[in-house]
Amino acid sequence: MFVPLLWGKPLHLWLGIVLMVLVTLQILSGKRLIKLPFSFHKRNAMFIALVAVVHAFFGLGIWFFNFPIK
């Protein structure tokens, strides 16, 4: 198992940035600072969970199991 590079950076780094944007969007839509339908809020939460699991898999793999970054 290895962590792929995307534009010169490891994939888990990009997933962390995407996760930060998604969580910010989730907070803003939950506080109703931006008006989005509740169905978007629910789908966004599921997508956050999916991205977080993949992000954690690669991050923990690098840290504890020495996944090479290629």
N, CA, C, O and CB atoms as a CASP TS submission, in Angstrom:
PFRMAT TS
TARGET T0000
AUTHOR 0000-0000-0000
METHOD Language model
MODEL 1
PARENT N/A
ATOM      1  N   MET     1       0.851  -1.179   0.000  1.00  0.00           N
ATOM      2  CA  MET     1       0.000   0.000   0.000  1.00  0.00           C
ATOM      3  C   MET     1       0.890   1.233   0.000  1.00  0.00           C
ATOM      4  O   MET     1       1.918   1.265   0.676  1.00  0.00           O
ATOM      5  CB  MET     1      -0.964   0.003   1.223  1.00  0.00           C
ATOM      6  N   PHE     2       0.498   2.232  -0.748  1.00  0.00           N
ATOM      7  CA  PHE     2       1.256   3.476  -0.777  1.00  0.00           C
ATOM      8  C   PHE     2       0.299   4.653  -0.889  1.00  0.00           C
ATOM      9  O   PHE     2      -0.867   4.493  -1.251  1.00  0.00           O
ATOM     10  CB  PHE     2       2.266   3.480  -1.946  1.00  0.00           C
ATOM     11  N   VAL     3       0.805   5.822  -0.577  1.00  0.00           N
ATOM     12  CA  VAL     3       0.018   7.054  -0.660  1.00  0.00           C
ATOM     13  C   VAL     3       0.411   7.762  -1.953  1.00  0.00           C
ATOM     14  O   VAL     3       1.575   8.124  -2.129  1.00  0.00           O
ATOM     15  CB  VAL     3       0.253   7.983   0.598  1.00  0.00           C
ATOM     16  N   PRO     4      -0.543   7.964  -2.858  1.00  0.00           N
ATOM     17  CA  PRO     4      -0.193   8.608  -4.127  1.00  0.00           C
ATOM     18  C   PRO     4       0.059  10.107  -3.972  1.00  0.00           C
ATOM     19  O   PRO     4      -0.450  10.761  -3.062  1.00  0.00           O
ATOM     20  CB  PRO     4      -1.298   8.381  -5.144  1.00  0.00           C
ATOM     21  N   LEU     5       0.855  10.612  -4.888  1.00  0.00           N
ATOM     22  CA  LEU     5       1.108  12.052  -4.956  1.00  0.00           C
ATOM     23  C   LEU     5       0.125  12.683  -5.930  1.00  0.00           C
ATOM     24  O   LEU     5      -0.209  12.096  -6.959  1.00  0.00           O
ATOM     25  CB  LEU     5       2.574  12.346  -5.386  1.00  0.00           C
ATOM     26  N   LEU     6      -0.324  13.860  -5.604  1.00  0.00           N
ATOM     27  CA  LEU     6      -1.213  14.614  -6.477  1.00  0.00           C
ATOM     28  C   LEU     6      -0.665  16.030  -6.538  1.00  0.00           C
ATOM     29  O   LEU     6      -0.659  16.741  -5.533  1.00  0.00           O
ATOM     30  CB  LEU     6      -2.708  14.588  -5.966  1.00  0.00           C
ATOM     31  N   TRP     7      -0.203  16.443  -7.717  1.00  0.00           N
ATOM     32  CA  TRP     7       0.440  17.744  -7.908  1.00  0.00           C
ATOM     33  C   TRP     7       1.602  17.957  -6.934  1.00  0.00           C
ATOM     34  O   TRP     7       1.790  19.055  -6.410  1.00  0.00           O
ATOM     35  CB  TRP     7      -0.585  18.862  -7.741  1.00  0.00           C
ATOM     36  N   GLY     8       2.372  16.905  -6.700  1.00  0.00           N
ATOM     37  CA  GLY     8       3.573  17.009  -5.890  1.00  0.00           C
ATOM     38  C   GLY     8       3.377  16.891  -4.393  1.00  0.00           C
ATOM     39  O   GLY     8       4.352  16.949  -3.644  1.00  0.00           O
ATOM     40  N   LYS     9       2.146  16.728  -3.935  1.00  0.00           N
ATOM     41  CA  LYS     9       1.857  16.605  -2.502  1.00  0.00           C
ATOM     42  C   LYS     9       1.126  15.289  -2.252  1.00  0.00           C
ATOM     43  O   LYS     9       0.400  14.814  -3.125  1.00  0.00           O
ATOM     44  CB  LYS     9       1.006  17.816  -1.991  1.00  0.00           C
ATOM     45  N   PRO    10       1.307  14.692  -1.068  1.00  0.00           N
ATOM     46  CA  PRO    10       0.604  13.443  -0.758  1.00  0.00           C
ATOM     47  C   PRO    10      -0.915  13.640  -0.731  1.00  0.00           C
ATOM     48  O   PRO    10      -1.412  14.715  -0.394  1.00  0.00           O
ATOM     49  CB  PRO    10       1.082  12.890   0.590  1.00  0.00           C
ATOM     50  N   LEU    11      -1.631  12.586  -1.090  1.00  0.00           N
ATOM     51  CA  LEU    11      -3.091  12.657  -1.188  1.00  0.00           C
ATOM     52  C   LEU    11      -3.736  13.028   0.141  1.00  0.00           C
ATOM     53  O   LEU    11      -4.733  13.751   0.155  1.00  0.00           O
ATOM     54  CB  LEU    11      -3.648  11.330  -1.672  1.00  0.00           C
ATOM     55  N   HIS    12      -3.190  12.551   1.256  1.00  0.00           N
ATOM     56  CA  HIS    12      -3.829  12.850   2.541  1.00  0.00           C
ATOM     57  C   HIS    12      -3.773  14.346   2.866  1.00  0.00           C
ATOM     58  O   HIS    12      -4.627  14.847   3.597  1.00  0.00           O
ATOM     59  CB  HIS    12      -3.158  12.048   3.664  1.00  0.00           C
ATOM     60  N   LEU    13      -2.798  15.052   2.343  1.00  0.00           N
ATOM     61  CA  LEU    13      -2.742  16.505   2.528  1.00  0.00           C
ATOM     62  C   LEU    13      -3.903  17.184   1.803  1.00  0.00           C
ATOM     63  O   LEU    13      -4.570  18.051   2.367  1.00  0.00           O
ATOM     64  CB  LEU    13      -1.396  17.064   2.020  1.00  0.00           C
ATOM     65  N   TRP    14      -4.141  16.788   0.552  1.00  0.00           N
ATOM     66  CA  TRP    14      -5.250  17.356  -0.214  1.00  0.00           C
ATOM     67  C   TRP    14      -6.592  16.997   0.419  1.00  0.00           C
ATOM     68  O   TRP    14      -7.507  17.820   0.449  1.00  0.00           O
ATOM     69  CB  TRP    14      -5.204  16.865  -1.669  1.00  0.00           C
ATOM     70  N   LEU    15      -6.709  15.769   0.923  1.00  0.00           N
ATOM     71  CA  LEU    15      -7.956  15.369   1.577  1.00  0.00           C
ATOM     72  C   LEU    15      -8.204  16.199   2.833  1.00  0.00           C
ATOM     73  O   LEU    15      -9.352  16.514   3.149  1.00  0.00           O
ATOM     74  CB  LEU    15      -7.920  13.875   1.930  1.00  0.00           C
ATOM     75  N   GLY    16      -7.148  16.554   3.548  1.00  0.00           N
ATOM     76  CA  GLY    16      -7.291  17.406   4.721  1.00  0.00           C
ATOM     77  C   GLY    16      -7.792  18.793   4.363  1.00  0.00           C
ATOM     78  O   GLY    16      -8.605  19.369   5.086  1.00  0.00           O
ATOM     79  N   ILE    17      -7.311  19.333   3.250  1.00  0.00           N
ATOM     80  CA  ILE    17      -7.775  20.647   2.800  1.00  0.00           C
ATOM     81  C   ILE    17      -9.241  20.577   2.384  1.00  0.00           C
ATOM     82  O   ILE    17     -10.030  21.457   2.726  1.00  0.00           O
ATOM     83  CB  ILE    17      -6.909  21.160   1.627  1.00  0.00           C
ATOM     84  N   VAL    18      -9.604  19.526   1.644  1.00  0.00           N
ATOM     85  CA  VAL    18     -11.004  19.341   1.241  1.00  0.00           C
ATOM     86  C   VAL    18     -11.883  19.192   2.471  1.00  0.00           C
ATOM     87  O   VAL    18     -12.979  19.750   2.529  1.00  0.00           O
ATOM     88  CB  VAL    18     -11.156  18.107   0.321  1.00  0.00           C
ATOM     89  N   LEU    19     -11.405  18.443   3.449  1.00  0.00           N
ATOM     90  CA  LEU    19     -12.165  18.229   4.682  1.00  0.00           C
ATOM     91  C   LEU    19     -12.391  19.545   5.428  1.00  0.00           C
ATOM     92  O   LEU    19     -13.479  19.784   5.951  1.00  0.00           O
ATOM     93  CB  LEU    19     -11.436  17.228   5.589  1.00  0.00           C
ATOM     94  N   MET    20     -11.375  20.390   5.477  1.00  0.00           N
ATOM     95  CA  MET    20     -11.510  21.681   6.143  1.00  0.00           C
ATOM     96  C   MET    20     -12.567  22.547   5.450  1.00  0.00           C
ATOM     97  O   MET    20     -13.368  23.202   6.117  1.00  0.00           O
ATOM     98  CB  MET    20     -10.159  22.412   6.169  1.00  0.00           C
ATOM     99  N   VAL    21     -12.568  22.550   4.126  1.00  0.00           N
ATOM    100  CA  VAL    21     -13.566  23.316   3.375  1.00  0.00           C
ATOM    101  C   VAL    21     -14.963  22.754   3.615  1.00  0.00           C
ATOM    102  O   VAL    21     -15.912  23.514   3.813  1.00  0.00           O
ATOM    103  CB  VAL    21     -13.238  23.304   1.868  1.00  0.00           C
ATOM    104  N   LEU    22     -15.097  21.418   3.599  1.00  0.00           N
ATOM    105  CA  LEU    22     -16.408  20.802   3.809  1.00  0.00           C
ATOM    106  C   LEU    22     -16.945  21.066   5.212  1.00  0.00           C
ATOM    107  O   LEU    22     -18.136  21.326   5.381  1.00  0.00           O
ATOM    108  CB  LEU    22     -16.326  19.303   3.565  1.00  0.00           C
ATOM    109  N   VAL    23     -16.085  21.001   6.209  1.00  0.00           N
ATOM    110  CA  VAL    23     -16.532  21.260   7.582  1.00  0.00           C
ATOM    111  C   VAL    23     -16.939  22.725   7.739  1.00  0.00           C
ATOM    112  O   VAL    23     -17.925  23.025   8.412  1.00  0.00           O
ATOM    113  CB  VAL    23     -15.416  20.899   8.597  1.00  0.00           C
ATOM    114  N   THR    24     -16.192  23.628   7.127  1.00  0.00           N
ATOM    115  CA  THR    24     -16.561  25.045   7.165  1.00  0.00           C
ATOM    116  C   THR    24     -17.921  25.269   6.510  1.00  0.00           C
ATOM    117  O   THR    24     -18.758  26.002   7.036  1.00  0.00           O
ATOM    118  CB  THR    24     -15.490  25.900   6.466  1.00  0.00           C
ATOM    119  N   LEU    25     -18.132  24.639   5.369  1.00  0.00           N
ATOM    120  CA  LEU    25     -19.420  24.740   4.688  1.00  0.00           C
ATOM    121  C   LEU    25     -20.540  24.144   5.536  1.00  0.00           C
ATOM    122  O   LEU    25     -21.650  24.674   5.567  1.00  0.00           O
ATOM    123  CB  LEU    25     -19.359  24.040   3.331  1.00  0.00           C
ATOM    124  N   GLN    26     -20.246  23.048   6.216  1.00  0.00           N
ATOM    125  CA  GLN    26     -21.241  22.405   7.085  1.00  0.00           C
ATOM    126  C   GLN    26     -21.631  23.330   8.241  1.00  0.00           C
ATOM    127  O   GLN    26     -22.810  23.457   8.570  1.00  0.00           O
ATOM    128  CB  GLN    26     -20.693  21.068   7.634  1.00  0.00           C
ATOM    129  N   ILE    27     -20.650  23.961   8.842  1.00  0.00           N
ATOM    130  CA  ILE    27     -20.929  24.875   9.956  1.00  0.00           C
ATOM    131  C   ILE    27     -21.743  26.073   9.478  1.00  0.00           C
ATOM    132  O   ILE    27     -22.719  26.467  10.118  1.00  0.00           O
ATOM    133  CB  ILE    27     -19.614  25.352  10.609  1.00  0.00           C
ATOM    134  N   LEU    28     -21.336  26.646   8.354  1.00  0.00           N
ATOM    135  CA  LEU    28     -22.051  27.816   7.833  1.00  0.00           C
ATOM    136  C   LEU    28     -23.487  27.482   7.445  1.00  0.00           C
ATOM    137  O   LEU    28     -24.395  28.280   7.677  1.00  0.00           O
ATOM    138  CB  LEU    28     -21.314  28.388   6.628  1.00  0.00           C
ATOM    139  N   SER    29     -23.696  26.307   6.856  1.00  0.00           N
ATOM    140  CA  SER    29     -25.067  25.939   6.483  1.00  0.00           C
ATOM    141  C   SER    29     -25.874  25.520   7.706  1.00  0.00           C
ATOM    142  O   SER    29     -27.086  25.732   7.739  1.00  0.00           O
ATOM    143  CB  SER    29     -25.057  24.805   5.448  1.00  0.00           C
ATOM    144  N   GLY    30     -25.236  24.934   8.706  1.00  0.00           N
ATOM    145  CA  GLY    30     -25.944  24.553   9.925  1.00  0.00           C
ATOM    146  C   GLY    30     -26.365  25.753  10.747  1.00  0.00           C
ATOM    147  O   GLY    30     -27.437  25.746  11.353  1.00  0.00           O
ATOM    148  N   LYS    31     -25.532  26.785  10.776  1.00  0.00           N
ATOM    149  CA  LYS    31     -25.863  28.027  11.487  1.00  0.00           C
ATOM    150  C   LYS    31     -26.762  28.936  10.658  1.00  0.00           C
ATOM    151  O   LYS    31     -27.166  30.006  11.114  1.00  0.00           O
ATOM    152  CB  LYS    31     -24.588  28.774  11.863  1.00  0.00           C
ATOM    153  N   ARG    32     -27.073  28.502   9.433  1.00  0.00           N
ATOM    154  CA  ARG    32     -27.931  29.239   8.502  1.00  0.00           C
ATOM    155  C   ARG    32     -27.321  30.585   8.101  1.00  0.00           C
ATOM    156  O   ARG    32     -28.044  31.531   7.789  1.00  0.00           O
ATOM    157  CB  ARG    32     -29.307  29.462   9.125  1.00  0.00           C
ATOM    158  N   LEU    33     -25.987  30.666   8.110  1.00  0.00           N
ATOM    159  CA  LEU    33     -25.327  31.868   7.613  1.00  0.00           C
ATOM    160  C   LEU    33     -25.337  31.886   6.090  1.00  0.00           C
ATOM    161  O   LEU    33     -25.322  32.951   5.474  1.00  0.00           O
ATOM    162  CB  LEU    33     -23.885  31.953   8.141  1.00  0.00           C
ATOM    163  N   ILE    34     -25.363  30.702   5.489  1.00  0.00           N
ATOM    164  CA  ILE    34     -25.637  30.581   4.062  1.00  0.00           C
ATOM    165  C   ILE    34     -26.881  29.711   3.935  1.00  0.00           C
ATOM    166  O   ILE    34     -27.019  28.702   4.627  1.00  0.00           O
ATOM    167  CB  ILE    34     -24.407  29.969   3.269  1.00  0.00           C
ATOM    168  N   LYS    35     -27.761  30.102   3.065  1.00  0.00           N
ATOM    169  CA  LYS    35     -29.056  29.424   2.942  1.00  0.00           C
ATOM    170  C   LYS    35     -28.936  28.263   1.958  1.00  0.00           C
ATOM    171  O   LYS    35     -28.841  28.468   0.748  1.00  0.00           O
ATOM    172  CB  LYS    35     -30.163  30.418   2.480  1.00  0.00           C
ATOM    173  N   LEU    36     -28.941  27.067   2.482  1.00  0.00           N
ATOM    174  CA  LEU    36     -28.928  25.854   1.674  1.00  0.00           C
ATOM    175  C   LEU    36     -30.005  24.921   2.204  1.00  0.00           C
ATOM    176  O   LEU    36     -30.339  24.980   3.387  1.00  0.00           O
ATOM    177  CB  LEU    36     -27.524  25.167   1.696  1.00  0.00           C
ATOM    178  N   PRO    37     -30.553  24.062   1.356  1.00  0.00           N
ATOM    179  CA  PRO    37     -31.572  23.132   1.845  1.00  0.00           C
ATOM    180  C   PRO    37     -30.980  22.126   2.829  1.00  0.00           C
ATOM    181  O   PRO    37     -29.788  21.824   2.794  1.00  0.00           O
ATOM    182  CB  PRO    37     -32.225  22.394   0.673  1.00  0.00           C
ATOM    183  N   PHE    38     -31.849  21.616   3.709  1.00  0.00           N
ATOM    184  CA  PHE    38     -31.381  20.678   4.721  1.00  0.00           C
ATOM    185  C   PHE    38     -30.843  19.397   4.092  1.00  0.00           C
ATOM    186  O   PHE    38     -29.958  18.757   4.660  1.00  0.00           O
ATOM    187  CB  PHE    38     -32.507  20.347   5.691  1.00  0.00           C
ATOM    188  N   SER    39     -31.365  19.018   2.930  1.00  0.00           N
ATOM    189  CA  SER    39     -30.858  17.807   2.269  1.00  0.00           C
ATOM    190  C   SER    39     -29.374  17.966   1.920  1.00  0.00           C
ATOM    191  O   SER    39     -28.617  16.997   1.970  1.00  0.00           O
ATOM    192  CB  SER    39     -31.680  17.500   0.989  1.00  0.00           C
ATOM    193  N   PHE    40     -28.961  19.183   1.568  1.00  0.00           N
ATOM    194  CA  PHE    40     -27.543  19.430   1.311  1.00  0.00           C
ATOM    195  C   PHE    40     -26.730  19.217   2.585  1.00  0.00           C
ATOM    196  O   PHE    40     -25.646  18.636   2.546  1.00  0.00           O
ATOM    197  CB  PHE    40     -27.328  20.860   0.769  1.00  0.00           C
ATOM    198  N   HIS    41     -27.251  19.684   3.702  1.00  0.00           N
ATOM    199  CA  HIS    41     -26.570  19.552   4.986  1.00  0.00           C
ATOM    200  C   HIS    41     -26.351  18.072   5.329  1.00  0.00           C
ATOM    201  O   HIS    41     -25.281  17.693   5.806  1.00  0.00           O
ATOM    202  CB  HIS    41     -27.381  20.250   6.101  1.00  0.00           C
ATOM    203  N   LYS    42     -27.364  17.247   5.086  1.00  0.00           N
ATOM    204  CA  LYS    42     -27.257  15.812   5.373  1.00  0.00           C
ATOM    205  C   LYS    42     -26.268  15.120   4.435  1.00  0.00           C
ATOM    206  O   LYS    42     -25.450  14.314   4.878  1.00  0.00           O
ATOM    207  CB  LYS    42     -28.630  15.147   5.259  1.00  0.00           C
ATOM    208  N   ARG    43     -26.343  15.436   3.136  1.00  0.00           N
ATOM    209  CA  ARG    43     -25.413  14.825   2.172  1.00  0.00           C
ATOM    210  C   ARG    43     -23.983  15.263   2.446  1.00  0.00           C
ATOM    211  O   ARG    43     -23.053  14.466   2.323  1.00  0.00           O
ATOM    212  CB  ARG    43     -25.805  15.193   0.730  1.00  0.00           C
ATOM    213  N   ASN    44     -23.807  16.506   2.812  1.00  0.00           N
ATOM    214  CA  ASN    44     -22.478  17.016   3.127  1.00  0.00           C
ATOM    215  C   ASN    44     -21.896  16.287   4.338  1.00  0.00           C
ATOM    216  O   ASN    44     -20.701  15.993   4.370  1.00  0.00           O
ATOM    217  CB  ASN    44     -22.532  18.531   3.390  1.00  0.00           C
ATOM    218  N   ALA    45     -22.726  15.997   5.321  1.00  0.00           N
ATOM    219  CA  ALA    45     -22.259  15.267   6.506  1.00  0.00           C
ATOM    220  C   ALA    45     -21.780  13.869   6.129  1.00  0.00           C
ATOM    221  O   ALA    45     -20.764  13.402   6.642  1.00  0.00           O
ATOM    222  CB  ALA    45     -23.378  15.175   7.560  1.00  0.00           C
ATOM    223  N   MET    46     -22.503  13.203   5.239  1.00  0.00           N
ATOM    224  CA  MET    46     -22.076  11.868   4.800  1.00  0.00           C
ATOM    225  C   MET    46     -20.767  11.944   4.018  1.00  0.00           C
ATOM    226  O   MET    46     -19.894  11.091   4.175  1.00  0.00           O
ATOM    227  CB  MET    46     -23.170  11.209   3.936  1.00  0.00           C
ATOM    228  N   PHE    47     -20.634  12.964   3.180  1.00  0.00           N
ATOM    229  CA  PHE    47     -19.412  13.129   2.405  1.00  0.00           C
ATOM    230  C   PHE    47     -18.229  13.464   3.316  1.00  0.00           C
ATOM    231  O   PHE    47     -17.113  13.007   3.071  1.00  0.00           O
ATOM    232  CB  PHE    47     -19.595  14.227   1.347  1.00  0.00           C
ATOM    233  N   ILE    48     -18.464  14.251   4.359  1.00  0.00           N
ATOM    234  CA  ILE    48     -17.420  14.561   5.336  1.00  0.00           C
ATOM    235  C   ILE    48     -16.938  13.280   6.005  1.00  0.00           C
ATOM    236  O   ILE    48     -15.734  13.078   6.166  1.00  0.00           O
ATOM    237  CB  ILE    48     -17.936  15.561   6.396  1.00  0.00           C
ATOM    238  N   ALA    49     -17.870  12.415   6.394  1.00  0.00           N
ATOM    239  CA  ALA    49     -17.497  11.153   7.039  1.00  0.00           C
ATOM    240  C   ALA    49     -16.654  10.294   6.103  1.00  0.00           C
ATOM    241  O   ALA    49     -15.665   9.702   6.533  1.00  0.00           O
ATOM    242  CB  ALA    49     -18.753  10.380   7.479  1.00  0.00           C
ATOM    243  N   LEU    50     -17.029  10.221   4.841  1.00  0.00           N
ATOM    244  CA  LEU    50     -16.282   9.422   3.872  1.00  0.00           C
ATOM    245  C   LEU    50     -14.870   9.973   3.666  1.00  0.00           C
ATOM    246  O   LEU    50     -13.896   9.221   3.704  1.00  0.00           O
ATOM    247  CB  LEU    50     -17.028   9.378   2.537  1.00  0.00           C
ATOM    248  N   VAL    51     -14.762  11.272   3.451  1.00  0.00           N
ATOM    249  CA  VAL    51     -13.449  11.893   3.238  1.00  0.00           C
ATOM    250  C   VAL    51     -12.588  11.761   4.496  1.00  0.00           C
ATOM    251  O   VAL    51     -11.382  11.539   4.394  1.00  0.00           O
ATOM    252  CB  VAL    51     -13.607  13.387   2.849  1.00  0.00           C
ATOM    253  N   ALA    52     -13.189  11.894   5.671  1.00  0.00           N
ATOM    254  CA  ALA    52     -12.437  11.781   6.923  1.00  0.00           C
ATOM    255  C   ALA    52     -11.879  10.375   7.111  1.00  0.00           C
ATOM    256  O   ALA    52     -10.757  10.215   7.591  1.00  0.00           O
ATOM    257  CB  ALA    52     -13.325  12.152   8.112  1.00  0.00           C
ATOM    258  N   VAL    53     -12.647   9.358   6.740  1.00  0.00           N
ATOM    259  CA  VAL    53     -12.165   7.977   6.874  1.00  0.00           C
ATOM    260  C   VAL    53     -10.980   7.727   5.943  1.00  0.00           C
ATOM    261  O   VAL    53      -9.986   7.128   6.353  1.00  0.00           O
ATOM    262  CB  VAL    53     -13.301   6.975   6.571  1.00  0.00           C
ATOM    263  N   VAL    54     -11.079   8.179   4.699  1.00  0.00           N
ATOM    264  CA  VAL    54      -9.972   7.989   3.751  1.00  0.00           C
ATOM    265  C   VAL    54      -8.754   8.794   4.195  1.00  0.00           C
ATOM    266  O   VAL    54      -7.627   8.300   4.134  1.00  0.00           O
ATOM    267  CB  VAL    54     -10.397   8.405   2.319  1.00  0.00           C
ATOM    268  N   HIS    55      -8.972  10.020   4.638  1.00  0.00           N
ATOM    269  CA  HIS    55      -7.891  10.876   5.126  1.00  0.00           C
ATOM    270  C   HIS    55      -7.187  10.224   6.324  1.00  0.00           C
ATOM    271  O   HIS    55      -5.958  10.208   6.394  1.00  0.00           O
ATOM    272  CB  HIS    55      -8.442  12.269   5.518  1.00  0.00           C
ATOM    273  N   ALA    56      -7.966   9.694   7.252  1.00  0.00           N
ATOM    274  CA  ALA    56      -7.395   9.036   8.432  1.00  0.00           C
ATOM    275  C   ALA    56      -6.653   7.762   8.044  1.00  0.00           C
ATOM    276  O   ALA    56      -5.596   7.469   8.602  1.00  0.00           O
ATOM    277  CB  ALA    56      -8.495   8.712   9.450  1.00  0.00           C
ATOM    278  N   PHE    57      -7.195   7.006   7.099  1.00  0.00           N
ATOM    279  CA  PHE    57      -6.537   5.774   6.657  1.00  0.00           C
ATOM    280  C   PHE    57      -5.131   6.065   6.143  1.00  0.00           C
ATOM    281  O   PHE    57      -4.167   5.416   6.551  1.00  0.00           O
ATOM    282  CB  PHE    57      -7.367   5.082   5.564  1.00  0.00           C
ATOM    283  N   PHE    58      -5.018   7.040   5.248  1.00  0.00           N
ATOM    284  CA  PHE    58      -3.703   7.368   4.703  1.00  0.00           C
ATOM    285  C   PHE    58      -2.797   8.004   5.756  1.00  0.00           C
ATOM    286  O   PHE    58      -1.608   7.692   5.820  1.00  0.00           O
ATOM    287  CB  PHE    58      -3.849   8.305   3.509  1.00  0.00           C
ATOM    288  N   GLY    59      -3.345   8.886   6.573  1.00  0.00           N
ATOM    289  CA  GLY    59      -2.531   9.537   7.605  1.00  0.00           C
ATOM    290  C   GLY    59      -1.989   8.552   8.625  1.00  0.00           C
ATOM    291  O   GLY    59      -0.806   8.594   8.964  1.00  0.00           O
ATOM    292  N   LEU    60      -2.845   7.668   9.114  1.00  0.00           N
ATOM    293  CA  LEU    60      -2.389   6.657  10.075  1.00  0.00           C
ATOM    294  C   LEU    60      -1.468   5.646   9.413  1.00  0.00           C
ATOM    295  O   LEU    60      -0.537   5.143  10.042  1.00  0.00           O
ATOM    296  CB  LEU    60      -3.584   5.938  10.704  1.00  0.00           C
ATOM    297  N   GLY    61      -1.724   5.350   8.148  1.00  0.00           N
ATOM    298  CA  GLY    61      -0.845   4.433   7.421  1.00  0.00           C
ATOM    299  C   GLY    61       0.563   4.982   7.290  1.00  0.00           C
ATOM    300  O   GLY    61       1.534   4.239   7.425  1.00  0.00           O
ATOM    301  N   ILE    62       0.683   6.266   7.032  1.00  0.00           N
ATOM    302  CA  ILE    62       2.003   6.892   6.939  1.00  0.00           C
ATOM    303  C   ILE    62       2.671   6.916   8.305  1.00  0.00           C
ATOM    304  O   ILE    62       3.852   6.593   8.427  1.00  0.00           O
ATOM    305  CB  ILE    62       1.892   8.322   6.372  1.00  0.00           C
ATOM    306  N   TRP    63       1.923   7.296   9.327  1.00  0.00           N
ATOM    307  CA  TRP    63       2.497   7.486  10.653  1.00  0.00           C
ATOM    308  C   TRP    63       2.877   6.167  11.327  1.00  0.00           C
ATOM    309  O   TRP    63       3.986   6.030  11.845  1.00  0.00           O
ATOM    310  CB  TRP    63       1.524   8.239  11.526  1.00  0.00           C
ATOM    311  N   PHE    64       1.966   5.202  11.322  1.00  0.00           N
ATOM    312  CA  PHE    64       2.187   3.976  12.086  1.00  0.00           C
ATOM    313  C   PHE    64       2.683   2.803  11.251  1.00  0.00           C
ATOM    314  O   PHE    64       3.415   1.957  11.764  1.00  0.00           O
ATOM    315  CB  PHE    64       0.926   3.585  12.767  1.00  0.00           C
ATOM    316  N   PHE    65       2.305   2.730   9.983  1.00  0.00           N
ATOM    317  CA  PHE    65       2.612   1.547   9.187  1.00  0.00           C
ATOM    318  C   PHE    65       3.590   1.824   8.060  1.00  0.00           C
ATOM    319  O   PHE    65       3.817   0.966   7.207  1.00  0.00           O
ATOM    320  CB  PHE    65       1.352   0.976   8.621  1.00  0.00           C
ATOM    321  N   ASN    66       4.167   3.008   8.049  1.00  0.00           N
ATOM    322  CA  ASN    66       5.205   3.398   7.095  1.00  0.00           C
ATOM    323  C   ASN    66       4.803   3.183   5.642  1.00  0.00           C
ATOM    324  O   ASN    66       5.575   2.641   4.851  1.00  0.00           O
ATOM    325  CB  ASN    66       6.463   2.633   7.377  1.00  0.00           C
ATOM    326  N   PHE    67       3.585   3.611   5.292  1.00  0.00           N
ATOM    327  CA  PHE    67       3.186   3.573   3.887  1.00  0.00           C
ATOM    328  C   PHE    67       4.133   4.480   3.114  1.00  0.00           C
ATOM    329  O   PHE    67       4.341   5.626   3.514  1.00  0.00           O
ATOM    330  CB  PHE    67       1.687   4.016   3.697  1.00  0.00           C
ATOM    331  N   PRO    68       4.709   4.002   2.026  1.00  0.00           N
ATOM    332  CA  PRO    68       5.559   4.894   1.224  1.00  0.00           C
ATOM    333  C   PRO    68       4.708   5.908   0.459  1.00  0.00           C
ATOM    334  O   PRO    68       3.564   5.636   0.097  1.00  0.00           O
ATOM    335  CB  PRO    68       6.425   4.076   0.238  1.00  0.00           C
ATOM    336  N   ILE    69       5.285   7.061   0.228  1.00  0.00           N
ATOM    337  CA  ILE    69       4.617   8.110  -0.545  1.00  0.00           C
ATOM    338  C   ILE    69       5.246   8.103  -1.927  1.00  0.00           C
ATOM    339  O   ILE    69       6.427   8.414  -2.081  1.00  0.00           O
ATOM    340  CB  ILE    69       4.746   9.532   0.145  1.00  0.00           C
ATOM    341  N   LYS    70       4.451   7.744  -2.939  1.00  0.00           N
ATOM    342  CA  LYS    70       4.983   7.640  -4.310  1.00  0.00           C
ATOM    343  C   LYS    70       4.252   8.578  -5.223  1.00  0.00           C
ATOM    344  O   LYS    70       4.552   8.637  -6.416  1.00  0.00           O
ATOM    345  CB  LYS    70       4.875   6.207  -4.841  1.00  0.00           C
TER
END
